[in-house]
Amino acid sequence: CLFISLRSNLFCEMAASDVSRSGRTAAENIKFHIAAERSELSSTLPAFIINKPQSVHADVIGLSEGELISSNAALAVTLAPKRDALQQKVDHVNLAIGLTNFKNWGETMQNLLLYAKPTEVTQVKALVAAANELDIKMGMGGAYHTWSPTYPDAGGLLINTCDLKLEKPETSDGNRRIDYDKDNKRVTISPGVTVGELMSFFLNHEICFESNVILPTVTYGGTFSGGCHGTGKDQESISDWIVSMKVVDGEGELRQLPPESLPPGVTMNSDQILKAAQVDLGLFGVAVEYTVTVKPMSNCRVQNIFDQTLQDVVSPPPCPPPCPGTPVPTESLAALLKKYWSVEIFWFPFNSLLDWVGNMVPTESGRQLNVAAFPEPPAADTKLREEAGLSPSNILTWLWSPWNDKLWIRGINIDRIGTTKVTLDPGVPFWSKVMDVAMGTVGKRFLTPLIQNFPGVTPFTLLGAFQQLKFQYGTMQGDEVVRTPWAIHYRDAIDLMPVYDVEFAFPIDIDNPEVLVQAIWEVVKVTARYARFGKYPSETNRDEKISFPLTLAMEIRVLKNSDTLLCPASITEAGKNHVAYIEVLSISGTPGYEEYFTEVATAWKELGGVPHWQKQWTFLKDTTNIFKYVREKYGQNITTFMDVHDQLQLDPKGLFMNNTMAQVFCPP
């Protein structure tokens, strides 16, 4: 790396000084040196360094520019003068412009981008104004914990807001990232503040959010702008708590949303502007400040339940789904959702395989399976086996019935008046954090390559993962009372192991969650079919059968509806006051994940669900017009959103609109 870095530092000087001697133009000379550099690197370094650039997050600017040049030669030639021009225009605010080989956390995209990491709002204003003058498209980033292409397209400018400070003077404790208005119960934060950073502030000031994302390492810039969510029957999505925000618009001007007074010609009212800005997907400009409402600190009783099976909670279908014209049994799931203020449900497939070991009993002829210990398989499960007429691809999974798998149910009831006494403080013991880090590290270093190369081990890895979680949260933390932030942020180190994730939101009636039951049926059906019979990637690719594309879990959370225009929870139906989010997750690099995700997501789409903006959904463009579908589902909400965008002239040139977003918001 040091060798590459030293050589790349000399690159531009070599290209410039050699012009007079070679007779080539400057552009030709740059291309000449790129070819020479690539040739020499190829002879001195392993091939994968040249042909497969190392993945780096954008806040590691100086990793190896040589890799960028060698693997993105044509684009590097184009970006070099743009970087120089942009650097010249922002020199006066002491801001460095670099090139980065950007890769998001979910490992679903990789682009060569211009890059800047401002710390002051004045730097953001100067940077955006300069990019506007040079017609450079741009976008924001923080922890990059996303999957969908919401970042700038290749060659654009990525503005990392992780270190950005508020314009306000330092508070008494020297904090320029978080400011607390105690009288109005409001907190103002910069977009780079992480969930964990704000959680610590909340615990120190006896305030809280009552719902939030789980992981503590993500930043609020992406959490708010992407419509992210937690769980809780009376809780909206996180962005609903925003009461005002400030952005630097496409021309480098600082704007407050909603404005204190409406500009001439604006017909939208302040509430419409706020509801559009709360989830803006980065299209309104660079967010530099959010002001949000907070609640007094509360306690939560958390119960981790591991003894209920899938069919205890979700009644199996009477026939292989979908079952048109057949009543959908919802009583069990509805009872669970009404029992708790907040519910999370996790299904790790194959964990009932352990029952085959535990139910072996001694007989005169040796140890045999105690068949009586197993419930009768559901009719749909039996019918699926009979009608398939296929040989099982894996005899172990042929014996497995998904409906006998145990679930991890995390049920929470909140106490806002403090009648319950805290039994665990801090709410996540140190040993549990150590286990999270250990499992994340093992998952990344050993489990991920194991599943990528030997996917047949998946049933055993999932069985082991479920048993580990059962011990960590069931045996050791089964029923505790903790302060609300600890009930929400109960897991650490989730980000150590990248995963793939597709998630859809469905409006539901909590007393009769019919569509949620149907969405679960589809996951179980597709997962079981892959496990039992397998599937070839295509008719022409029959080298390796796909059997285990779901390598982690299915997860379900329920909230109340939202009135934020672009929040998935805003897609409502008459009589349905809640929204269920259901997702499936697989380890990054899982063979066949996209075929599996496509089948599941297509079924969810047919049930009327809408994808989470920040998760994976754009891959459906190849099998269905997902952009048109999303546009039609949001309907008037998108029209109002774009009216606010255009009337306020937040981005006249469309510099914050990448190609993906353009297909939703600006169709041809």
C-alpha positions, 0 to 999 in steps of 0.5 A: 500500500505504501508503494502504491501511495508513493507512486500515485503521489507522483502521478500528476507531476510525472504526467505534466513534466513529461509533456514537453519531452514526449510531444503528447498532449496533457490528456494523452500523457495522463492516459500513457502514465495510467497504462504504464502504472497499471502495467508495472503494478500488474507485474509487482502486485497480486492480480486481485489488487489490480482487477478487484479494487479493495473496498473502502469506506469513503471516510478513508480518503488516502487508502491507495489512489493507485488502485483507483487510477488502475481500475477506473482509468477513464473516469479518473482522467475525467475526475482529476481536473474536476477535483483540481477545479473544485479544490481551487474554489474551496481553498478559502474555507480550508476544505480538502477534496479527494477521490475515493473508491466508495463502497456502501456498508451493504456491499451492493454498490461501488463507485469512484467519487469526488469526496469531501468531509466538511466540519463547518456549515460555511464549508458546506455552503462553499462546497455546494456553491462550487459544485453548482458552478461546475455542474457536479452532481452530489449527495450526502453520506454518513455511516453508509449503512444502506443498500439502495443507490441513494448516493451520487452516481459514479463521478459525482461528489460525496459529502460526508457529514459525520464530523459536521458541527452546528452553527450554534456556539459551544454549550457549557460542555463544549458540545457543538453537535447536540443542543438541548432546549429543555423548556420546549423538550426539543433537541437540535443535532447535526446530521453526523450525530450517531444513534449511540452518541445521542443515546448517551446524551439522552441518558445523561439528561433523562429524556429519550425517543420512545422508538428508534433503529436498533444499531448505535453506529448509524448517523441521523442524517441518513436515518431521518432522510431515508424514513427509517423506523423502530417499533411500537404500536403508538409510535410513528417513524423517526422522521415524524419527530422533526419540527424543523431542519436546515439544509444547504440548497443546490446553490449553496444557500442555507435554508430553514424548512419550513421557512419562517415566512413563505417566499412569494409564489409559494402556495404550499403551507408550512405543514406541507413543507415540513411533511415533505422535508422530514423524509427528503431522500437527500433531494432538498440539499445537504442537511446541516441541522435537525430539531426534534421533539423528545420525551421524558425518560421512561422504563420498559419491561422487556420479555425475550420469548423463545418457546413459541413456534411459528405455527403458534403465532402464525396459523399455517395456510390451509393450502400452498399460498396464495389461497384465493377465496380462503379466509386467512386466520389471524387470531394468534398473531393479532393476540400477540400484537395487542398483548405488547406495546412493542413487538419484534418477531424473528424467524431463524429457519431450521432451528427445529432440526435440533428437535430430531436430536433431542427426541431420539429415544432408546428402544430395543433395536437402538435409538429411534425418533419419537415421532409422537413428539412432533406436531402433525405438519400443516396441510399446506406443508404436506400438500406441497410435498405431495404435489411437488413430485420432486426428489429432495435436494437435501434429505435433512431439510425434507424432514424439516417443517418450518412451522415447528421452528421456534421464534424469537419474540421480543415483547415490550411494555412501556411505563411512562410514569415510573411505577416499575423498578429498573432491574438491569442498569445499564440495560445491556450488560458488558458481557452481552456487548462482548458476545455481540462483538465476538459474534459479529467478528466471527460472522464476518471473518469465518461465517461469511466466507463459509456460507459463500463457499459452502452454502449447504452448511446454512441449516447448521449455522442458523441453528447455532445462531438461534441457540446462541441468541436464546442463551444470550437473550432468553436464558441470561436476559429473559425478563428485565425492566430497563430504561427505554433507550436500552430497550431499543438499542439492545444489540451492539456490533451489528455492523461488523457483518454486512448483510443483504436486506429487502424490506416492505411495509404493509398497512394493517388492521392490528385486530385482523392483520390479514396481509401480514399473515399472507406476507409471512406465508410467502416467505415460509413457502419460498424458503421451504421450496428452495431448501427442499428442491433447490433451484438453478440460477437459470436454464443455462446456468445449471452448475450449482443448485441454490438451496439456502438463500435465506442465511439469516432471518425474517424480522417483523415490526409494527408501528402506527401510520405516518403522515410524512409524505415519503415515509413508507408508513404513509401508504394507508388504507381505510380502517388500517391505522398501523403499518407492519414492516417485514424483512428478510436478511442474508449474509453478504455474498450468499449464493442465489440471494437475488433470485430468492429476494426477487421471488419474495419481494414480487409476492409482497408487491402483489400483496400491496406492500411498498419497499423501504427506501434504504433497503434493497428494491431497485433490483426488481427493475429487471422483473417488474417496473418497480419505479413505476410501482413505487411512484403509483403507490405514493401517488399524490404524496410524490406530486406534493413533494415535488411541488415543495421541491420546485416552488422553494427552488431547492435544487434548480439544476437537479444536482442532488437527483441521481439516476435511480431517484430520477426514475421515481420522481422525474420519469421520462 
